[in-house]
Amino acid sequence: MTFKKIRFIADSTCDIPPDVLQKWNIAIIPAFVNYGGGSYADDGKELDRVAYYDQLASMTSQPSTSAPAPGLTEAIITKVAAECDHVVMLTVPEKLSGIYNAFRLGASTLPPDKYTLIDSGSTTMAMGFQVLVGAEVAAETGDVAAVVDAIARARKNIRLYAAPESMMYLRRSGRVGWAAAGAATLLQIKPIVSLTDGVVESTARVRTFGKAVEKMVELALEQAPLDRLALLHTNNPEGAQDMKRQLGSAVPAETYIINVTPVLGTHVGPKALGVITLSKAWRQ
């Protein structure tokens, strides 16, 4: 077997921290957030996450999100492909975004055996963990098939749960129906949602946000022992730290606290919390 130099590209919703991207030489193609007459790249420069979520609470109209233009994806993909033997690309689910299609179009000029395009089935660090697992296996083996297999095993053992502090943003974004969101608000129900294989589902419904946090901790503990953990928030670092405290000894060495991408946070609103687990079972 010939050892191949394999590079990785992901869209910006993967939420991998900049220092980790640099460590593994992972390229990012930004999605965009549109508001106030402007379109801003989710590249860590044009959008300051803390400032954005502070503004979001007072915005009278819902910002929109959009995929990168095919020309941008093609330029980045072509550049990375020229620097390696094979490119592995992961994106947010095709069912939920046009980003997958933008990557497909951007890679269309490459020979088919030059790249692998994977719909991650998820977002934020649930995608990020797949990318990192793939990068580690690529460094160890230089084998594309081994990389794809490892990503598939990781994906099966990843769980993502999130709880919006308010249903208003989901309702305004159109991600849930007016009737469902209105009923949840009226009844003071706090839903916990999951994202698996591109499908958003309600996992549980509780009466308070505090109970939602407790339930997410319970769901996370069901996946122990944990290989990796990400605690998510939208300008709610105290809430994320509280979840970490509640998880206690189950918290693994590789744990991230992420103020999530505005491309996702736009739809759940400020003060939301979430948890992503990767069980050690993926290594079996």
Buried (B, 14 or more C-beta within 10 A) or exposed (E): EEEBEBBBBBBBBBBBBEEBBEEBEBBBBBBBBEBEEEEBBBEBEEBEBEEBBEBBEEBEEBBBBBBBEBEBBBBBBBEBBEEBBBBBBBBBBBEBBBBBBBBBBBBEEBEEEBBBBBBBBBBBBBBBBBBBBBBEBBEEBBBBEBBBEBBBBBBEBBBBBBBBBBBEBBBBBEBBEEEBBEEBEEEEBBBBBBBBEBEBEEBBBBEEBEBBBBBBBEBBBEBBEBBBBBBBBBBBEEBBEBBBEBBEEBBBEBEBBBBBBBBBBBBBBBBBBBBBBBBBBBEE
